[in-house]
């Protein structure tokens, strides 16, 4: 059901809109300062899934907007959403000191921290400029709120780093902030573009929120699933950074005293100032493999995916508002794909 | 004339408004994530001159707005301007790796780069949230444009770093972006808050722009004026970073072949990867003192201050639109103070 191609199918269904959205992104990346479009072109060619702008476009279309002459608000707002997302990615990479992003060199590895911080700021500003030309205060409010929530989520994540006593609720608040809030906002502004009803707005916001939570939970599970090394993201990134995620919290909770001693050593060591980079590579690999073994042994991947499925079910229920259609079915399949990509 | 107290006098004249503005800043810094108000409180207590929000308040008052019940738009917009400024300061410190700001430990020295990037993003988002509650698309446009211009200016500055062949025009574009754009926007949104005329908007925008250019030129001069060590900013910061400023460009242009060899060695060395931190402290001090000597010898401080005075004159001319008043006179004196603080 759904399967690996749901996202591609959704992208294809929205092909014309996505093409127009990519054009807006390229046009608005322009600047008299050459480094800005250079970093921009690199980010565009590094090519993410563009999941967030897809949600804006899909939400607008589901509410009957798009395809008629002059109906391009959803395209512009999808570009706004992608700019905000790209800005946060650039800043995340600085914060995480990541060298890889989706299997490519990250922008900060290639252009340096300075450029990443500043081009992120530029894209963020561009997004609000573009919203101004759209002219809807409702959209501004939704996306400004989402941006603030993202930053809060990231700061909260920072303060939970290396801390095994983090409650699961706090972890869920982190992923709501860093991921689900923008998914929800992306859907909601699509409805606003379509002048949809408040009920539609609320329903698709809940859809985006559930999808975002499921997406991040699966992402966090994938960091400990070896077979996924080909997916672009480096396995073990979260582990090396001492990031607190549900697989770790579950393995910690379900672990023996010996296991807990291991987790304390590997997750809390960065907090103590002796970070993983001080270990030789072989020792790091051994630790990662032991962590993966414990996570598997304690059923922590399954527990994380179960949680993801709960959110996916909530998202699916939110779609019930809408009459059956090919697009609605593609959105439902995207949910299934999201929770199944860890298999 | 004007003298050292002009800025304090302006701040006093706008005392009630500034108090209300500080309250909005404190209220809006609130977040369920404790680190955010912590960084915020630190920034507020580190206490800048709050020049930019003062400009918004003064512009609104000059257009007859403020003081009557319910007239608080200018206060809210002044807080928006200060949030944008604070966000860029936080990001600048990351970019510059500054340890000192206004003589205090910078936020990134105290809280780390991660917190600086993310709290900066938060404040930026808060600013747009606050604009949304104000509800003026004109204000959104002005401040979104200013934000994009600031980021462009900072990126441009980055690309001119260590490059002695930077044309003066490009340097002026940098300081327009990084400083004058927000001064201009701060004034302009004050006029919008007051529902001023387009002529008033343009006049006060020009005033802010001229003041901002003069302000940054003087700041760049002060980095090479030893007697200013007490002012908070560390003398020689720009020098150590290989920042291209008018004093350096002038001294380079007017220098002998021997002088130029010196400038190449000290300004371009960071670009070659061998940054100043590799030199011992004594050698660094010797280089800075030699740079200051050459800058003095070639009249480069005077040349920079002359340029600042030209912009200050333009700013003064823009005030001619407005009838004589105590506030207008205080703004004129602030200009004088700005260009004279280097003496």
Interface residues (C-beta under 8 A of the other chain):
Chain A: X31 X32 X33 X34 X35 X36 X87 X88 X91 X94 X95 X113 X114 X115 X117 X118 X119 X121 X122 X124 X125 X126 X128 X129 X131 X132 X135 X137 X140 X141 X144 X145 X147 X148 X150 X151 X152 X154 X155 X156 X158 X159
Chain B: X31 X32 X33 X34 X35 X36 X87 X88 X91 X94 X95 X113 X114 X115 X117 X118 X119 X121 X122 X124 X125 X126 X128 X129 X131 X132 X135 X137 X140 X141 X144 X145 X147 X148 X150 X151 X152 X154 X155 X156 X158 X159
